[in-house]
Amino acid sequence: VIRIKRPEQFLCFGSNIDCNAGSIIVEGGLRGRTDIDCNAGQVVLNIDGAGESYSWNTNAALGKVTINDNSFLGNSRQRSTGKEKNHIDISCAVGSVDISIE
């Protein structure tokens, strides 16, 4: 398990998060483009949105992607409307990606 807990000022610009097995948990701010590749295991992001707008693309093969209250299961591709300066590109082969933007 890799866990990055929110120090008061954790903020990352342009991130690549790759999970081949196990768990990655990130709490804090993610700005710019964030690429998530979950081949197996679990990625959990608790993003401090702080009024920022986010857009996203998902590609779930056998896995599950959840963004706030929206879940996308196996063999699906979804896209948010529009493309914001804070964009999350998610690929989930097997396992799960759970994103909460607060």
N, C-alpha and C positions, 0 to 999 in steps of 0.2 A: 504494500500500500504506500503510495506517495501522497502525502497530504500537505497542502499549502494552505495554512489557516490565515485568516485575514489579520495581518498586522494592520493597525489603523490606516496606514497609507499604502497598502499593497495595490499597485496599479501596473499593468503590463500592456505594452503597445506592440501589436503584431506578434501573435503567438502560434506556435506549432505544438500540438499535444498529440502524442502517439502512444497508444496503449496496446501492447501485443498480448498481455495477460495481466491479471491482478487488477488493482484499482488505482485511479488517480482522482484526487479530490482537490478542487481549487475553490477558494473563497476570496473574493476581492473584485477589483476592477479589471476588465479586459476591454481595451479600446483598439480601434483599427480592425484589421483582418485577423481572425482567429481560425486556424485550420485544425480540425479534430479528426483523427484517424483511429478508430477503435476496432482492431481486428478480433479481439476477444477480451473479456473482462468488462470493466465498468469505468466510465468517466462521469464524474459528478461536478458540475460547475454551478456555484452560487454567485451570480454576477451582481455586483452593486451597479445598477443601472444609473442611478443618480440623475434621472431625467434624460439620459442619453437614449437615442433611438437605435435599435438593432434590426438587422435583416438576417436571413439565414437561408441556406439550401441544405436539404438532407438527402442522403442516399443510404437506405437501410436494406441490406441484403436479407439476412436471417435475424438481424438484431432488432432492437427497439430504440427509438429516439423519442424523448419527451422534452418539449419546450413549454415551460409553464404548465398549462393544463391540456396541451395538445400532444397526443401520442401518435406515432407513426410506426407501424409494425412491418416486418418482413416484406421484401421485394417492393419497396415503395420509394418514390422520389417526390419530395415536396419542396416548395419555395415560398417564401414570404412575398408579399406584394412590395414592389419597389426594392431598391438597394441603397442602404444607408452607409454612412462612413464607417460605422461599426458593423462589420459583417462576419457571420459565423458560417463556415463551410464544414459540414459534418458528414463523415463516412463511417458507417457502422456495419461491419460484416457479420459478426456474431457477438452477442453481449448487449450492453446498453449504454446509452448516453442520456443523462438526465441534466437538463439545464433549467435553472430558475433565475429569472431576471427580475430583480426587485428594485 
